[in-house]
Amino acid sequence: MVLRLPAGAALVALLLVLSVPVPAQYASYVAAFNQGAGGGIFVTSNILGGPTGLGFISGSLDVLTLGEGGSVTLGFGSPIRDGQGVDFTVFENGFEYPSQWVFSEVAYVEVSTNGLDFVRFPSRYLGPATSLPAFGTLPMGSYAGLAGSLPVLANVVTGIGLPLNPVFSGGDAFDLEDLAFEPLVLSGQVDLQNVNFVRLVDVVAGLDQDSGGTVIEDSHNGSGADGADFDAVAVLNSAANAAPGQPRVSFTVDALGYLILRFEDPNGIGDLDPLSFMGSFNLRNFGPQELDLYYEVWSLDALGIDFRTRFPVVGTGLHGVAGVGIADLSGQVSYDQFVLPG
């Protein structure tokens, strides 16, 4: 959130910005910025480099405000690729109030290979149909496929947190595999192994819709804020770190509404390091004891193991965001992030 600050009239600016030296795992330049309506912090360099989160209860001001309906397109030093698990994380500056409810200003997320043809991640809004009150918040898990729904815990300046570990970093993680059947991907115009641009498009609360046609509400209404405020984009799978044999962790929901958590490795189940398991629910640590409490071993094969929740998760109304990661014996790691469908 950024409160309204004095600003000139809204304008559309297309900025080709010379890259400043930033680590390859983060956005390295702003290819385009379309400033939306209202005030905010319109410093494009703030979105480059790593996140500077301030934890659960405070949002960073080292951000780029999109303005209502605005957008920013980011470029990267090494192309993002569709690896195992989630491939990149987008950090906004949401904060909790009360615990596990978040002040969220959200945006659509789109990717492109050539900077001209973009494909948008499917999105889902699970909150109320009516506008939120001033400074209203929603439970974690009210948004899926949108950026800006979670606090940011990692901070590269202070050294707090793990910015490249979406289980605990905060922010919203995205898996390019979710776009595999989009027309522009099937036609080859967007290559999921060669994503050079990420575009963030501010959602206009009360007007814009999710992929199913539901009108999206967020904390913008009545807050005095003007559009989502983005801190960073972190790349987990890129052309620079491609290596064979990466393990895989994934969430799916079966036909009966149970959540299936699978760990696997192309080199065989014996290559997984069980001691490396990491988990979170709503960014709180979720360890092996909790795994045993809520899941049961469902199946086992030569490549991996499946755990199934002890009760269905679909239709329960339960909101939340689960994160899981695991490494193999060589240290390669895979992460997944899943929004419970309620």
Secondary structure, DSSP 8 states (H G I E B T S, - for coil): --B--------EE----------TTBEEEEEEEE--BS-S-B-GGGGSSS-B--BTT---SS-EE--BT-EEEEEEEEEE---SS--EEEE--BEESSTTEEE---EEEEEESSSS-EEE---EE-S-SS---TT--EETTSEES-BS-SBB--BTTTTBS-TT-TTTSBSEEE-GGGGTTSHHHHTTSS-TT-EEEEEEEE--TTT-B-TTS-B---TTTTTTB-S-EE-EEEESSBGGG--TT--EEEEEE-TTS-EEEEEE-TT-GGGEEEEEEEEEETTEE--HHHHHHHEEEEEE-SSEEEEEESS--TTS----EEEEEEEETTS-EEEEEEE---
